Amino acid sequence: MCVLLNRTDGRTVKKVLPSLFGCWPSAEEMSSACVLDVVECIRECGLQNRKAMSLIELSGIYLKGDWVGVEELLGVGEYAGDSWRIFVEGRTDLVPRDGVLRTYLDGLEEVK
């Protein structure tokens, strides 16, 4: 999802996610997807050619498994790295620069 968010707002990305994951629900399927099909699916997000190629290449690299930290994966920057640590690793000890991630973590603290 973070690849799609590059220069695109979350509302637009949310619109394409159901069809994107409906067509390519796993990294295995995305890694062998036809670039033109992915381009058409995510066209609304803009920069669709670059994003489609990134999604396919990222999926292939992910599947190889020869990466140690998530930042080694193609297109993973600070936001994606923080998101991985929060939502995959379950870490709540971060202070991300992104306001939405900070708000999410603040909400978790309020529940405790």
N, C-alpha and C positions, 0 to 999 in steps of 0.2 A: 504494500500500500504506500509506503514511503516514496517509492520511485514515482508513483502517480501524483503525489502531493507536490512535487517540484514545480513551482510556479503555477499551481492550481489550488483552488480552495477545496476544503473538505466536502462541501455540499456537492460539488461536481464529481469528485472522486466517488462518493457514496452512490451516485447514480449508476456508475459503470461497474461497480464491484459485483452485483448479482450476476450480470451476464459474463463478466470476466471469470469469476470462480465457477460459474455454471459450465463454461466451455473448458476451462483448464483448472480443475479443482486441486491439483497437486503439482509439486515441483517437477515431478517426472513428466507430467503432461505438458506443462509450460515449457520445459526445456526442449521439447520436440515440436513446439507449435510453429505454425507458418507465420512469419513476421507480418505479412499482409492481413491475415485474419485478426491478429492481435491489434494491429494498427486500426483496423476498422472498429473493433470493439471499444477501444479507448480514445477514439478520435475527439470526443467531447472534452477531454482533458487537455488538449493542446500538446505540442511537442511529441505527438503520438509516434512518429517514426523512431526517434531516439529512445523514448520510454519503452516501446515494444521490444526493441533490440536489447535494451537493458534488462527487462524482465526475463527474456529468454536466456540471456547469458548469465544473469544472476542465478537463475534456477539451476543451470548446469554446474556452475561453480559450487553452489550449495550442496548439490547431490554428490559431488566428488568427495566432500567431507575432509579435504586436506587443509582446512582453515581452523585456526584456534580461537580467535576472537571475531566477533561479528563485524567489526570494522574492516576486516580483511575482505569482506564480500563487496562486490561491485556496487557502487552507488550508496553505500552505507555511510552516512555522515553522523554528525552529533545527535540530531533528532532521532534518527533510526536506531542508533546505538543505545540512546537513553530509553527509547520505547522497548527495545529488546530486553534490556535489563529489568525494566519495570514489569512488562507483561509476560515475558517468557521465563525469566529467572526469578520473578517475584520480589525483586528488590524494591524497598521503599526508603532506603537511606540516601537517595540521590537528591540533588538540588539542580534539576535541569534548567537550562536557560529558556526553554520553550514554555510559554505561559499556560497552554492547555495541559501539558504534562504536569506542571506545578500545581495547577488547580485540581487535577485528578488526585495527586498525592495528598494535597491538603484535605480533600474530601475523605480520603481514607483515614487520615488522622482524626477527623471530626467524629467518625464512626466508632473509633476505639474508646 
